Amino acid sequence: MKEVKKTRNTPSREAARAANGMRHRKRRKRSYTLYYLLLLFFVLISGVTLSLTVFFNIETITVNGSSLNSAEQIISQSGIKKGDNLFRINPEKAEKMLTNNMDNIDTVRVERKFPSSLVIHVTDAVPTYYVADGGSYTVISEGKRILDTGVAKEQVKASIRLEGLEVSGFQKGDFIAEKDDNKLELLQKIKQAAVQNELTDITAINLTNDVELSIEIENRLTVRLGNSTELSYKINFAKNIIDTKLEQDEIGVVDASKPGKIYFSPGSASSNASTTIDEQSSALSGETSSGTTISSQSAVSAGIGSE
């Protein structure tokens, strides 16, 4: 009987070479991947280092918006100087330093301008409001910053008297924004509505009661606004009535507290912006001292006609 030899299947020489080549290629691929990763890492590190040391250094610093302070004063108080790196400065810290060190500034915004410039935007704190505080007055900026205290009436340079805002205990340079947010919010709404409707010559704003808000115009007309709803609508209506129905030297009270209706009460202007119209004067229901009847049916933005 013939003996059969068992043979083991072995890969051919070509297959072995191919497998060996595949292994070498995989090793080379892993080596290249690691090499490129290390190269990218060193490039990034070098880029960051150069950005923080050589590139993006400040060459010019510009100051916008201030007429009360020179650019040199503002830059010196910011803590930032030419040569500082744009990435390494702290804008928020600079803004805080400026508002803390300079009490005639309302707001500051520090803006990076790549590759090598810095812009400091400033809003000056100018006298806007004054509030009675005992026998003297406290002067406040548009940004609600205390500019002066204990000021005599004849020395007040602000144009708008505020009533109903507590300012006792504040010192020059303080911001009152955190003292009475509700009153300040009402003040902002009234000012915004007035600006939107181009109502100027406001001489007083009364915030004492948030449902009996009022303003005074040219120290001769008190405009009652009621609560804070539809302020723009009420102010727009009142402005149209004042511009088209009243004489330029008319004195009295314009009641616009009810949207869509206007009541004018002629007479002496109140010494404050919270004049109350009594029943007798309310009965005039929009009749001016010259006998003209004010329309109470339309409160559209323009063209209010007479009946």
Salt bridges, closest charged atoms under 4 A:
GLU14 OE2 - ARG17 NH2 3.90
ASP84 OD1 - LYS81 NZ 3.35
GLU111 OE1 - ARG109 NH1 3.80
GLU111 OE2 - LYS113 NZ 3.43
GLU111 OE1 - HIS121 NE2 2.78
GLU142 OE1 - LYS191 NZ 3.11
GLU163 OE2 - ARG161 NE 2.88
GLU185 OE2 - LYS189 NZ 3.75
GLU216 OE1 - ARG161 NH2 3.72
GLU218 OE1 - ARG220 NE 2.60
ASP243 OD2 - LYS239 NZ 2.82
ASP255 OD2 - ARG224 NH1 3.38
